[in-house]
Amino acid sequence: MIRALNKSHKAVTFTKTYKDLNEILTDHELASLGDAYINFVYSLALSSKNGKPSGAKVKGTALAEALRKAELRHYLGTRVTSHMQADAAEALIVYAWLKNQVTLEESVVTLQRAKNTVEGLSQLLTLIKKRVKFV
């Protein structure tokens, strides 16, 4: 279970326990949080790289391509759209951060050092694939 502190500093559970990678990749609520998280990480990486504050969104096509390059596509089965692949990448990235499998700093540095967005996302997803553990 994932816990966060609310205003009264009490632990609040807000995600479930997953039995396998497919459950993470197909969790739409996790993907929604992942969308905000990856855009934040990407914006931090761009800000650091450019030396000035920047807000940016990661394109779904870049996320889908990175998921394929990281060899995670086969976990989704057949008849999966590019949008569904992007959602899967977002879900996995935020899951890894919530489970302390990857830090915000590692994510930012990975994207910042890559030659392009797809390569950075692919490297991040590959790192996460190696680290994610299940109960």
C-alpha positions in Angstrom: 0.0 0.0 0.0 1.1 3.5 -0.7 0.7 6.1 2.1 0.8 9.9 2.0 0.5 12.4 4.8 -2.6 14.5 4.9 -2.8 17.9 6.6 -3.1 16.3 10.0 0.0 14.2 9.3 -1.9 10.9 9.4 -1.1 8.3 6.8 -3.7 8.0 3.9 -3.7 5.0 1.6 -4.5 5.9 -2.0 -3.4 3.1 -4.2 -3.9 -0.7 -4.2 -1.5 -3.5 -4.1 -0.8 -5.0 -7.6 0.0 -8.6 -8.2 1.8 -8.2 -11.5 3.0 -5.7 -14.1 -0.1 -5.9 -16.3 -2.3 -4.7 -13.4 -0.1 -1.6 -13.1 0.1 -0.9 -16.8 -3.7 -1.1 -17.2 -4.7 1.0 -14.1 -6.4 4.1 -15.5 -6.4 6.0 -12.2 -2.7 5.4 -11.8 -2.2 6.6 -15.4 -4.0 9.8 -14.6 -1.7 10.5 -11.7 1.3 9.4 -13.9 0.3 11.9 -16.5 0.8 14.8 -14.1 3.9 13.3 -12.6 5.7 12.6 -15.9 4.9 16.1 -17.1 6.4 17.5 -13.9 9.5 15.4 -14.2 9.9 16.4 -17.9 9.4 20.1 -17.0 12.1 19.9 -14.4 14.5 18.2 -16.8 13.9 20.8 -19.4 14.3 23.6 -16.9 17.6 22.2 -15.7 18.8 21.6 -19.2 17.8 25.1 -20.4 18.8 26.9 -17.3 15.4 28.6 -16.9 11.9 27.5 -15.6 9.9 25.7 -18.2 6.5 23.9 -18.2 6.0 21.2 -20.8 3.9 18.2 -21.6 5.2 14.8 -22.8 3.6 13.7 -26.0 1.7 10.4 -25.9 3.5 9.2 -29.0 6.8 9.6 -27.2 5.6 7.7 -24.2 4.2 4.9 -26.4 7.4 4.6 -28.4 9.5 4.6 -25.2 7.3 1.8 -23.8 8.0 -0.3 -26.9 11.7 0.5 -26.9 11.8 -0.6 -23.2 10.3 -3.9 -24.3 7.2 -3.5 -22.2 4.6 -3.5 -24.9 4.0 -7.3 -24.8 2.6 -7.0 -21.3 -0.5 -5.2 -22.7 -1.8 -7.9 -25.0 -3.3 -7.3 -28.4 -5.4 -4.5 -29.9 -3.8 -1.8 -27.7 -3.8 1.8 -29.1 -0.9 4.2 -28.9 -2.9 6.1 -26.3 -3.2 3.0 -24.1 0.5 2.4 -24.4 1.2 6.0 -23.3 -1.2 5.6 -20.3 0.7 2.3 -19.4 4.0 4.1 -19.4 2.6 6.9 -17.2 1.1 4.4 -14.8 4.4 2.4 -14.4 6.5 5.5 -14.0 4.4 7.0 -11.2 4.0 3.5 -9.6 7.8 3.2 -9.4 8.1 6.6 -7.8 5.3 5.9 -5.3 6.9 2.6 -4.3 10.3 4.2 -3.9 11.7 2.1 -6.8 13.0 5.3 -8.5 13.4 8.8 -7.2 12.3 12.1 -8.6 15.9 13.1 -9.0 16.8 9.9 -10.9 13.9 10.5 -13.2 14.8 14.1 -13.9 18.5 13.3 -14.5 17.7 10.4 -16.8 15.5 12.6 -19.0 17.9 15.5 -18.8 21.0 13.5 -19.9 19.3 11.6 -22.8 19.8 12.7 -26.4 16.0 13.1 -26.9 12.7 12.6 -25.0 12.0 9.1 -26.3 15.4 7.9 -25.4 15.2 9.4 -21.9 11.8 7.8 -21.3 12.9 4.5 -22.6 15.9 4.5 -20.3 13.7 5.5 -17.4 11.2 2.7 -18.1 14.0 0.2 -18.5 15.4 1.1 -15.2 12.0 0.9 -13.6 11.4 -2.6 -15.2 14.5 -3.8 -13.5 13.6 -2.4 -10.1 9.8 -3.0 -9.7 9.0 -5.7 -7.2 5.7 -7.4 -6.4 4.3 -8.8 -3.2 
